[in-house]
Amino acid sequence: MKIVAITTDLMDRSRISGALDGVEFARDAAGCTGADVVVIDLARGAALVGTVRAAVPDARIVAFGPHVDTEVLEQASRDGADVVLPRSKFFQDPAGALA
């Protein structure tokens, strides 16, 4: 399974790498080609959800963002994310969030 994450936060990258074996990192939808799962950090890439959905229509999209930013979380769902979680929930069990 190919997992691609879009986040520019170095601490989040480290946490994701530690939890998801073989994860690759991309800056945009073009870097998600062939992905089975795409993880998107909404704090830094909320506008990318629709673009990623169009680029890899069969991929499972898991998005996470600040719990206080309910509009961004709701918009990610409308834009095609399969799973949308507050960042605290996502980082409790990143591998579980992909299931």
C-alpha positions in Angstrom: 0.0 0.0 0.0 1.4 3.4 -1.0 0.8 6.1 1.6 1.5 9.7 0.8 1.3 12.6 3.3 1.0 16.3 2.5 2.4 18.4 5.4 5.2 20.9 5.6 5.4 20.8 9.4 8.6 19.0 10.3 7.4 17.7 13.7 4.2 16.3 12.1 6.4 14.6 9.4 8.4 13.0 12.1 5.4 11.8 14.0 3.8 10.5 10.8 7.0 8.7 9.7 7.2 7.0 13.1 3.7 5.7 12.9 3.3 4.8 9.2 5.9 2.6 7.7 7.1 3.6 4.2 5.1 6.9 4.1 6.2 9.3 1.4 5.8 13.0 1.5 4.5 15.3 -1.2 3.9 19.1 -1.5 0.9 18.9 -3.8 -1.5 16.6 -5.7 1.1 15.8 -8.4 3.2 14.0 -5.8 0.3 11.7 -4.9 0.3 9.8 -8.1 -0.3 6.1 -7.5 -1.2 6.6 -3.8 -3.6 4.2 -2.1 -4.0 6.6 0.9 -3.3 10.3 1.1 -3.0 12.1 4.4 -3.5 15.8 4.3 -2.7 18.3 7.0 -5.5 20.8 6.7 -3.7 23.5 8.6 -1.3 23.8 5.7 -3.1 22.3 2.8 -6.9 22.7 3.2 -7.3 23.8 -0.4 -5.6 20.6 -1.7 -8.3 18.1 -0.8 -10.3 18.6 -4.0 -7.2 18.7 -6.2 -5.9 15.5 -4.6 -9.3 13.8 -5.1 -9.2 14.7 -8.8 -5.6 13.5 -9.2 -6.1 10.2 -7.4 -9.9 9.5 -7.4 -9.6 6.0 -6.0 -7.3 6.9 -3.1 -8.6 7.1 0.5 -8.1 10.6 1.7 -7.5 11.1 5.4 -7.5 14.8 6.5 -6.7 16.3 9.9 -6.7 19.8 11.3 -7.3 21.9 14.3 -10.5 21.0 16.2 -11.4 24.6 16.5 -11.4 25.1 12.8 -14.8 23.4 12.2 -15.4 25.1 8.8 -12.1 23.8 7.4 -12.9 20.3 8.7 -16.4 20.4 7.2 -15.1 21.8 3.9 -12.5 19.0 3.6 -15.4 16.5 3.9 -17.4 18.3 1.2 -14.2 18.4 -1.0 -13.9 14.6 -1.0 -12.0 13.6 2.1 -13.1 10.1 3.2 -12.0 10.7 6.9 -11.7 14.1 8.6 -10.3 14.2 12.1 -9.2 16.8 14.6 -5.4 16.6 14.7 -5.4 15.3 18.3 -7.5 12.3 17.3 -5.4 11.7 14.2 -2.2 11.6 16.2 -3.6 9.3 18.9 -3.5 6.5 16.3 -2.4 7.5 12.8 -2.4 3.9 11.5 -5.9 3.4 12.8 -7.1 6.6 11.1 -6.2 5.0 7.7 -8.3 1.9 8.3 
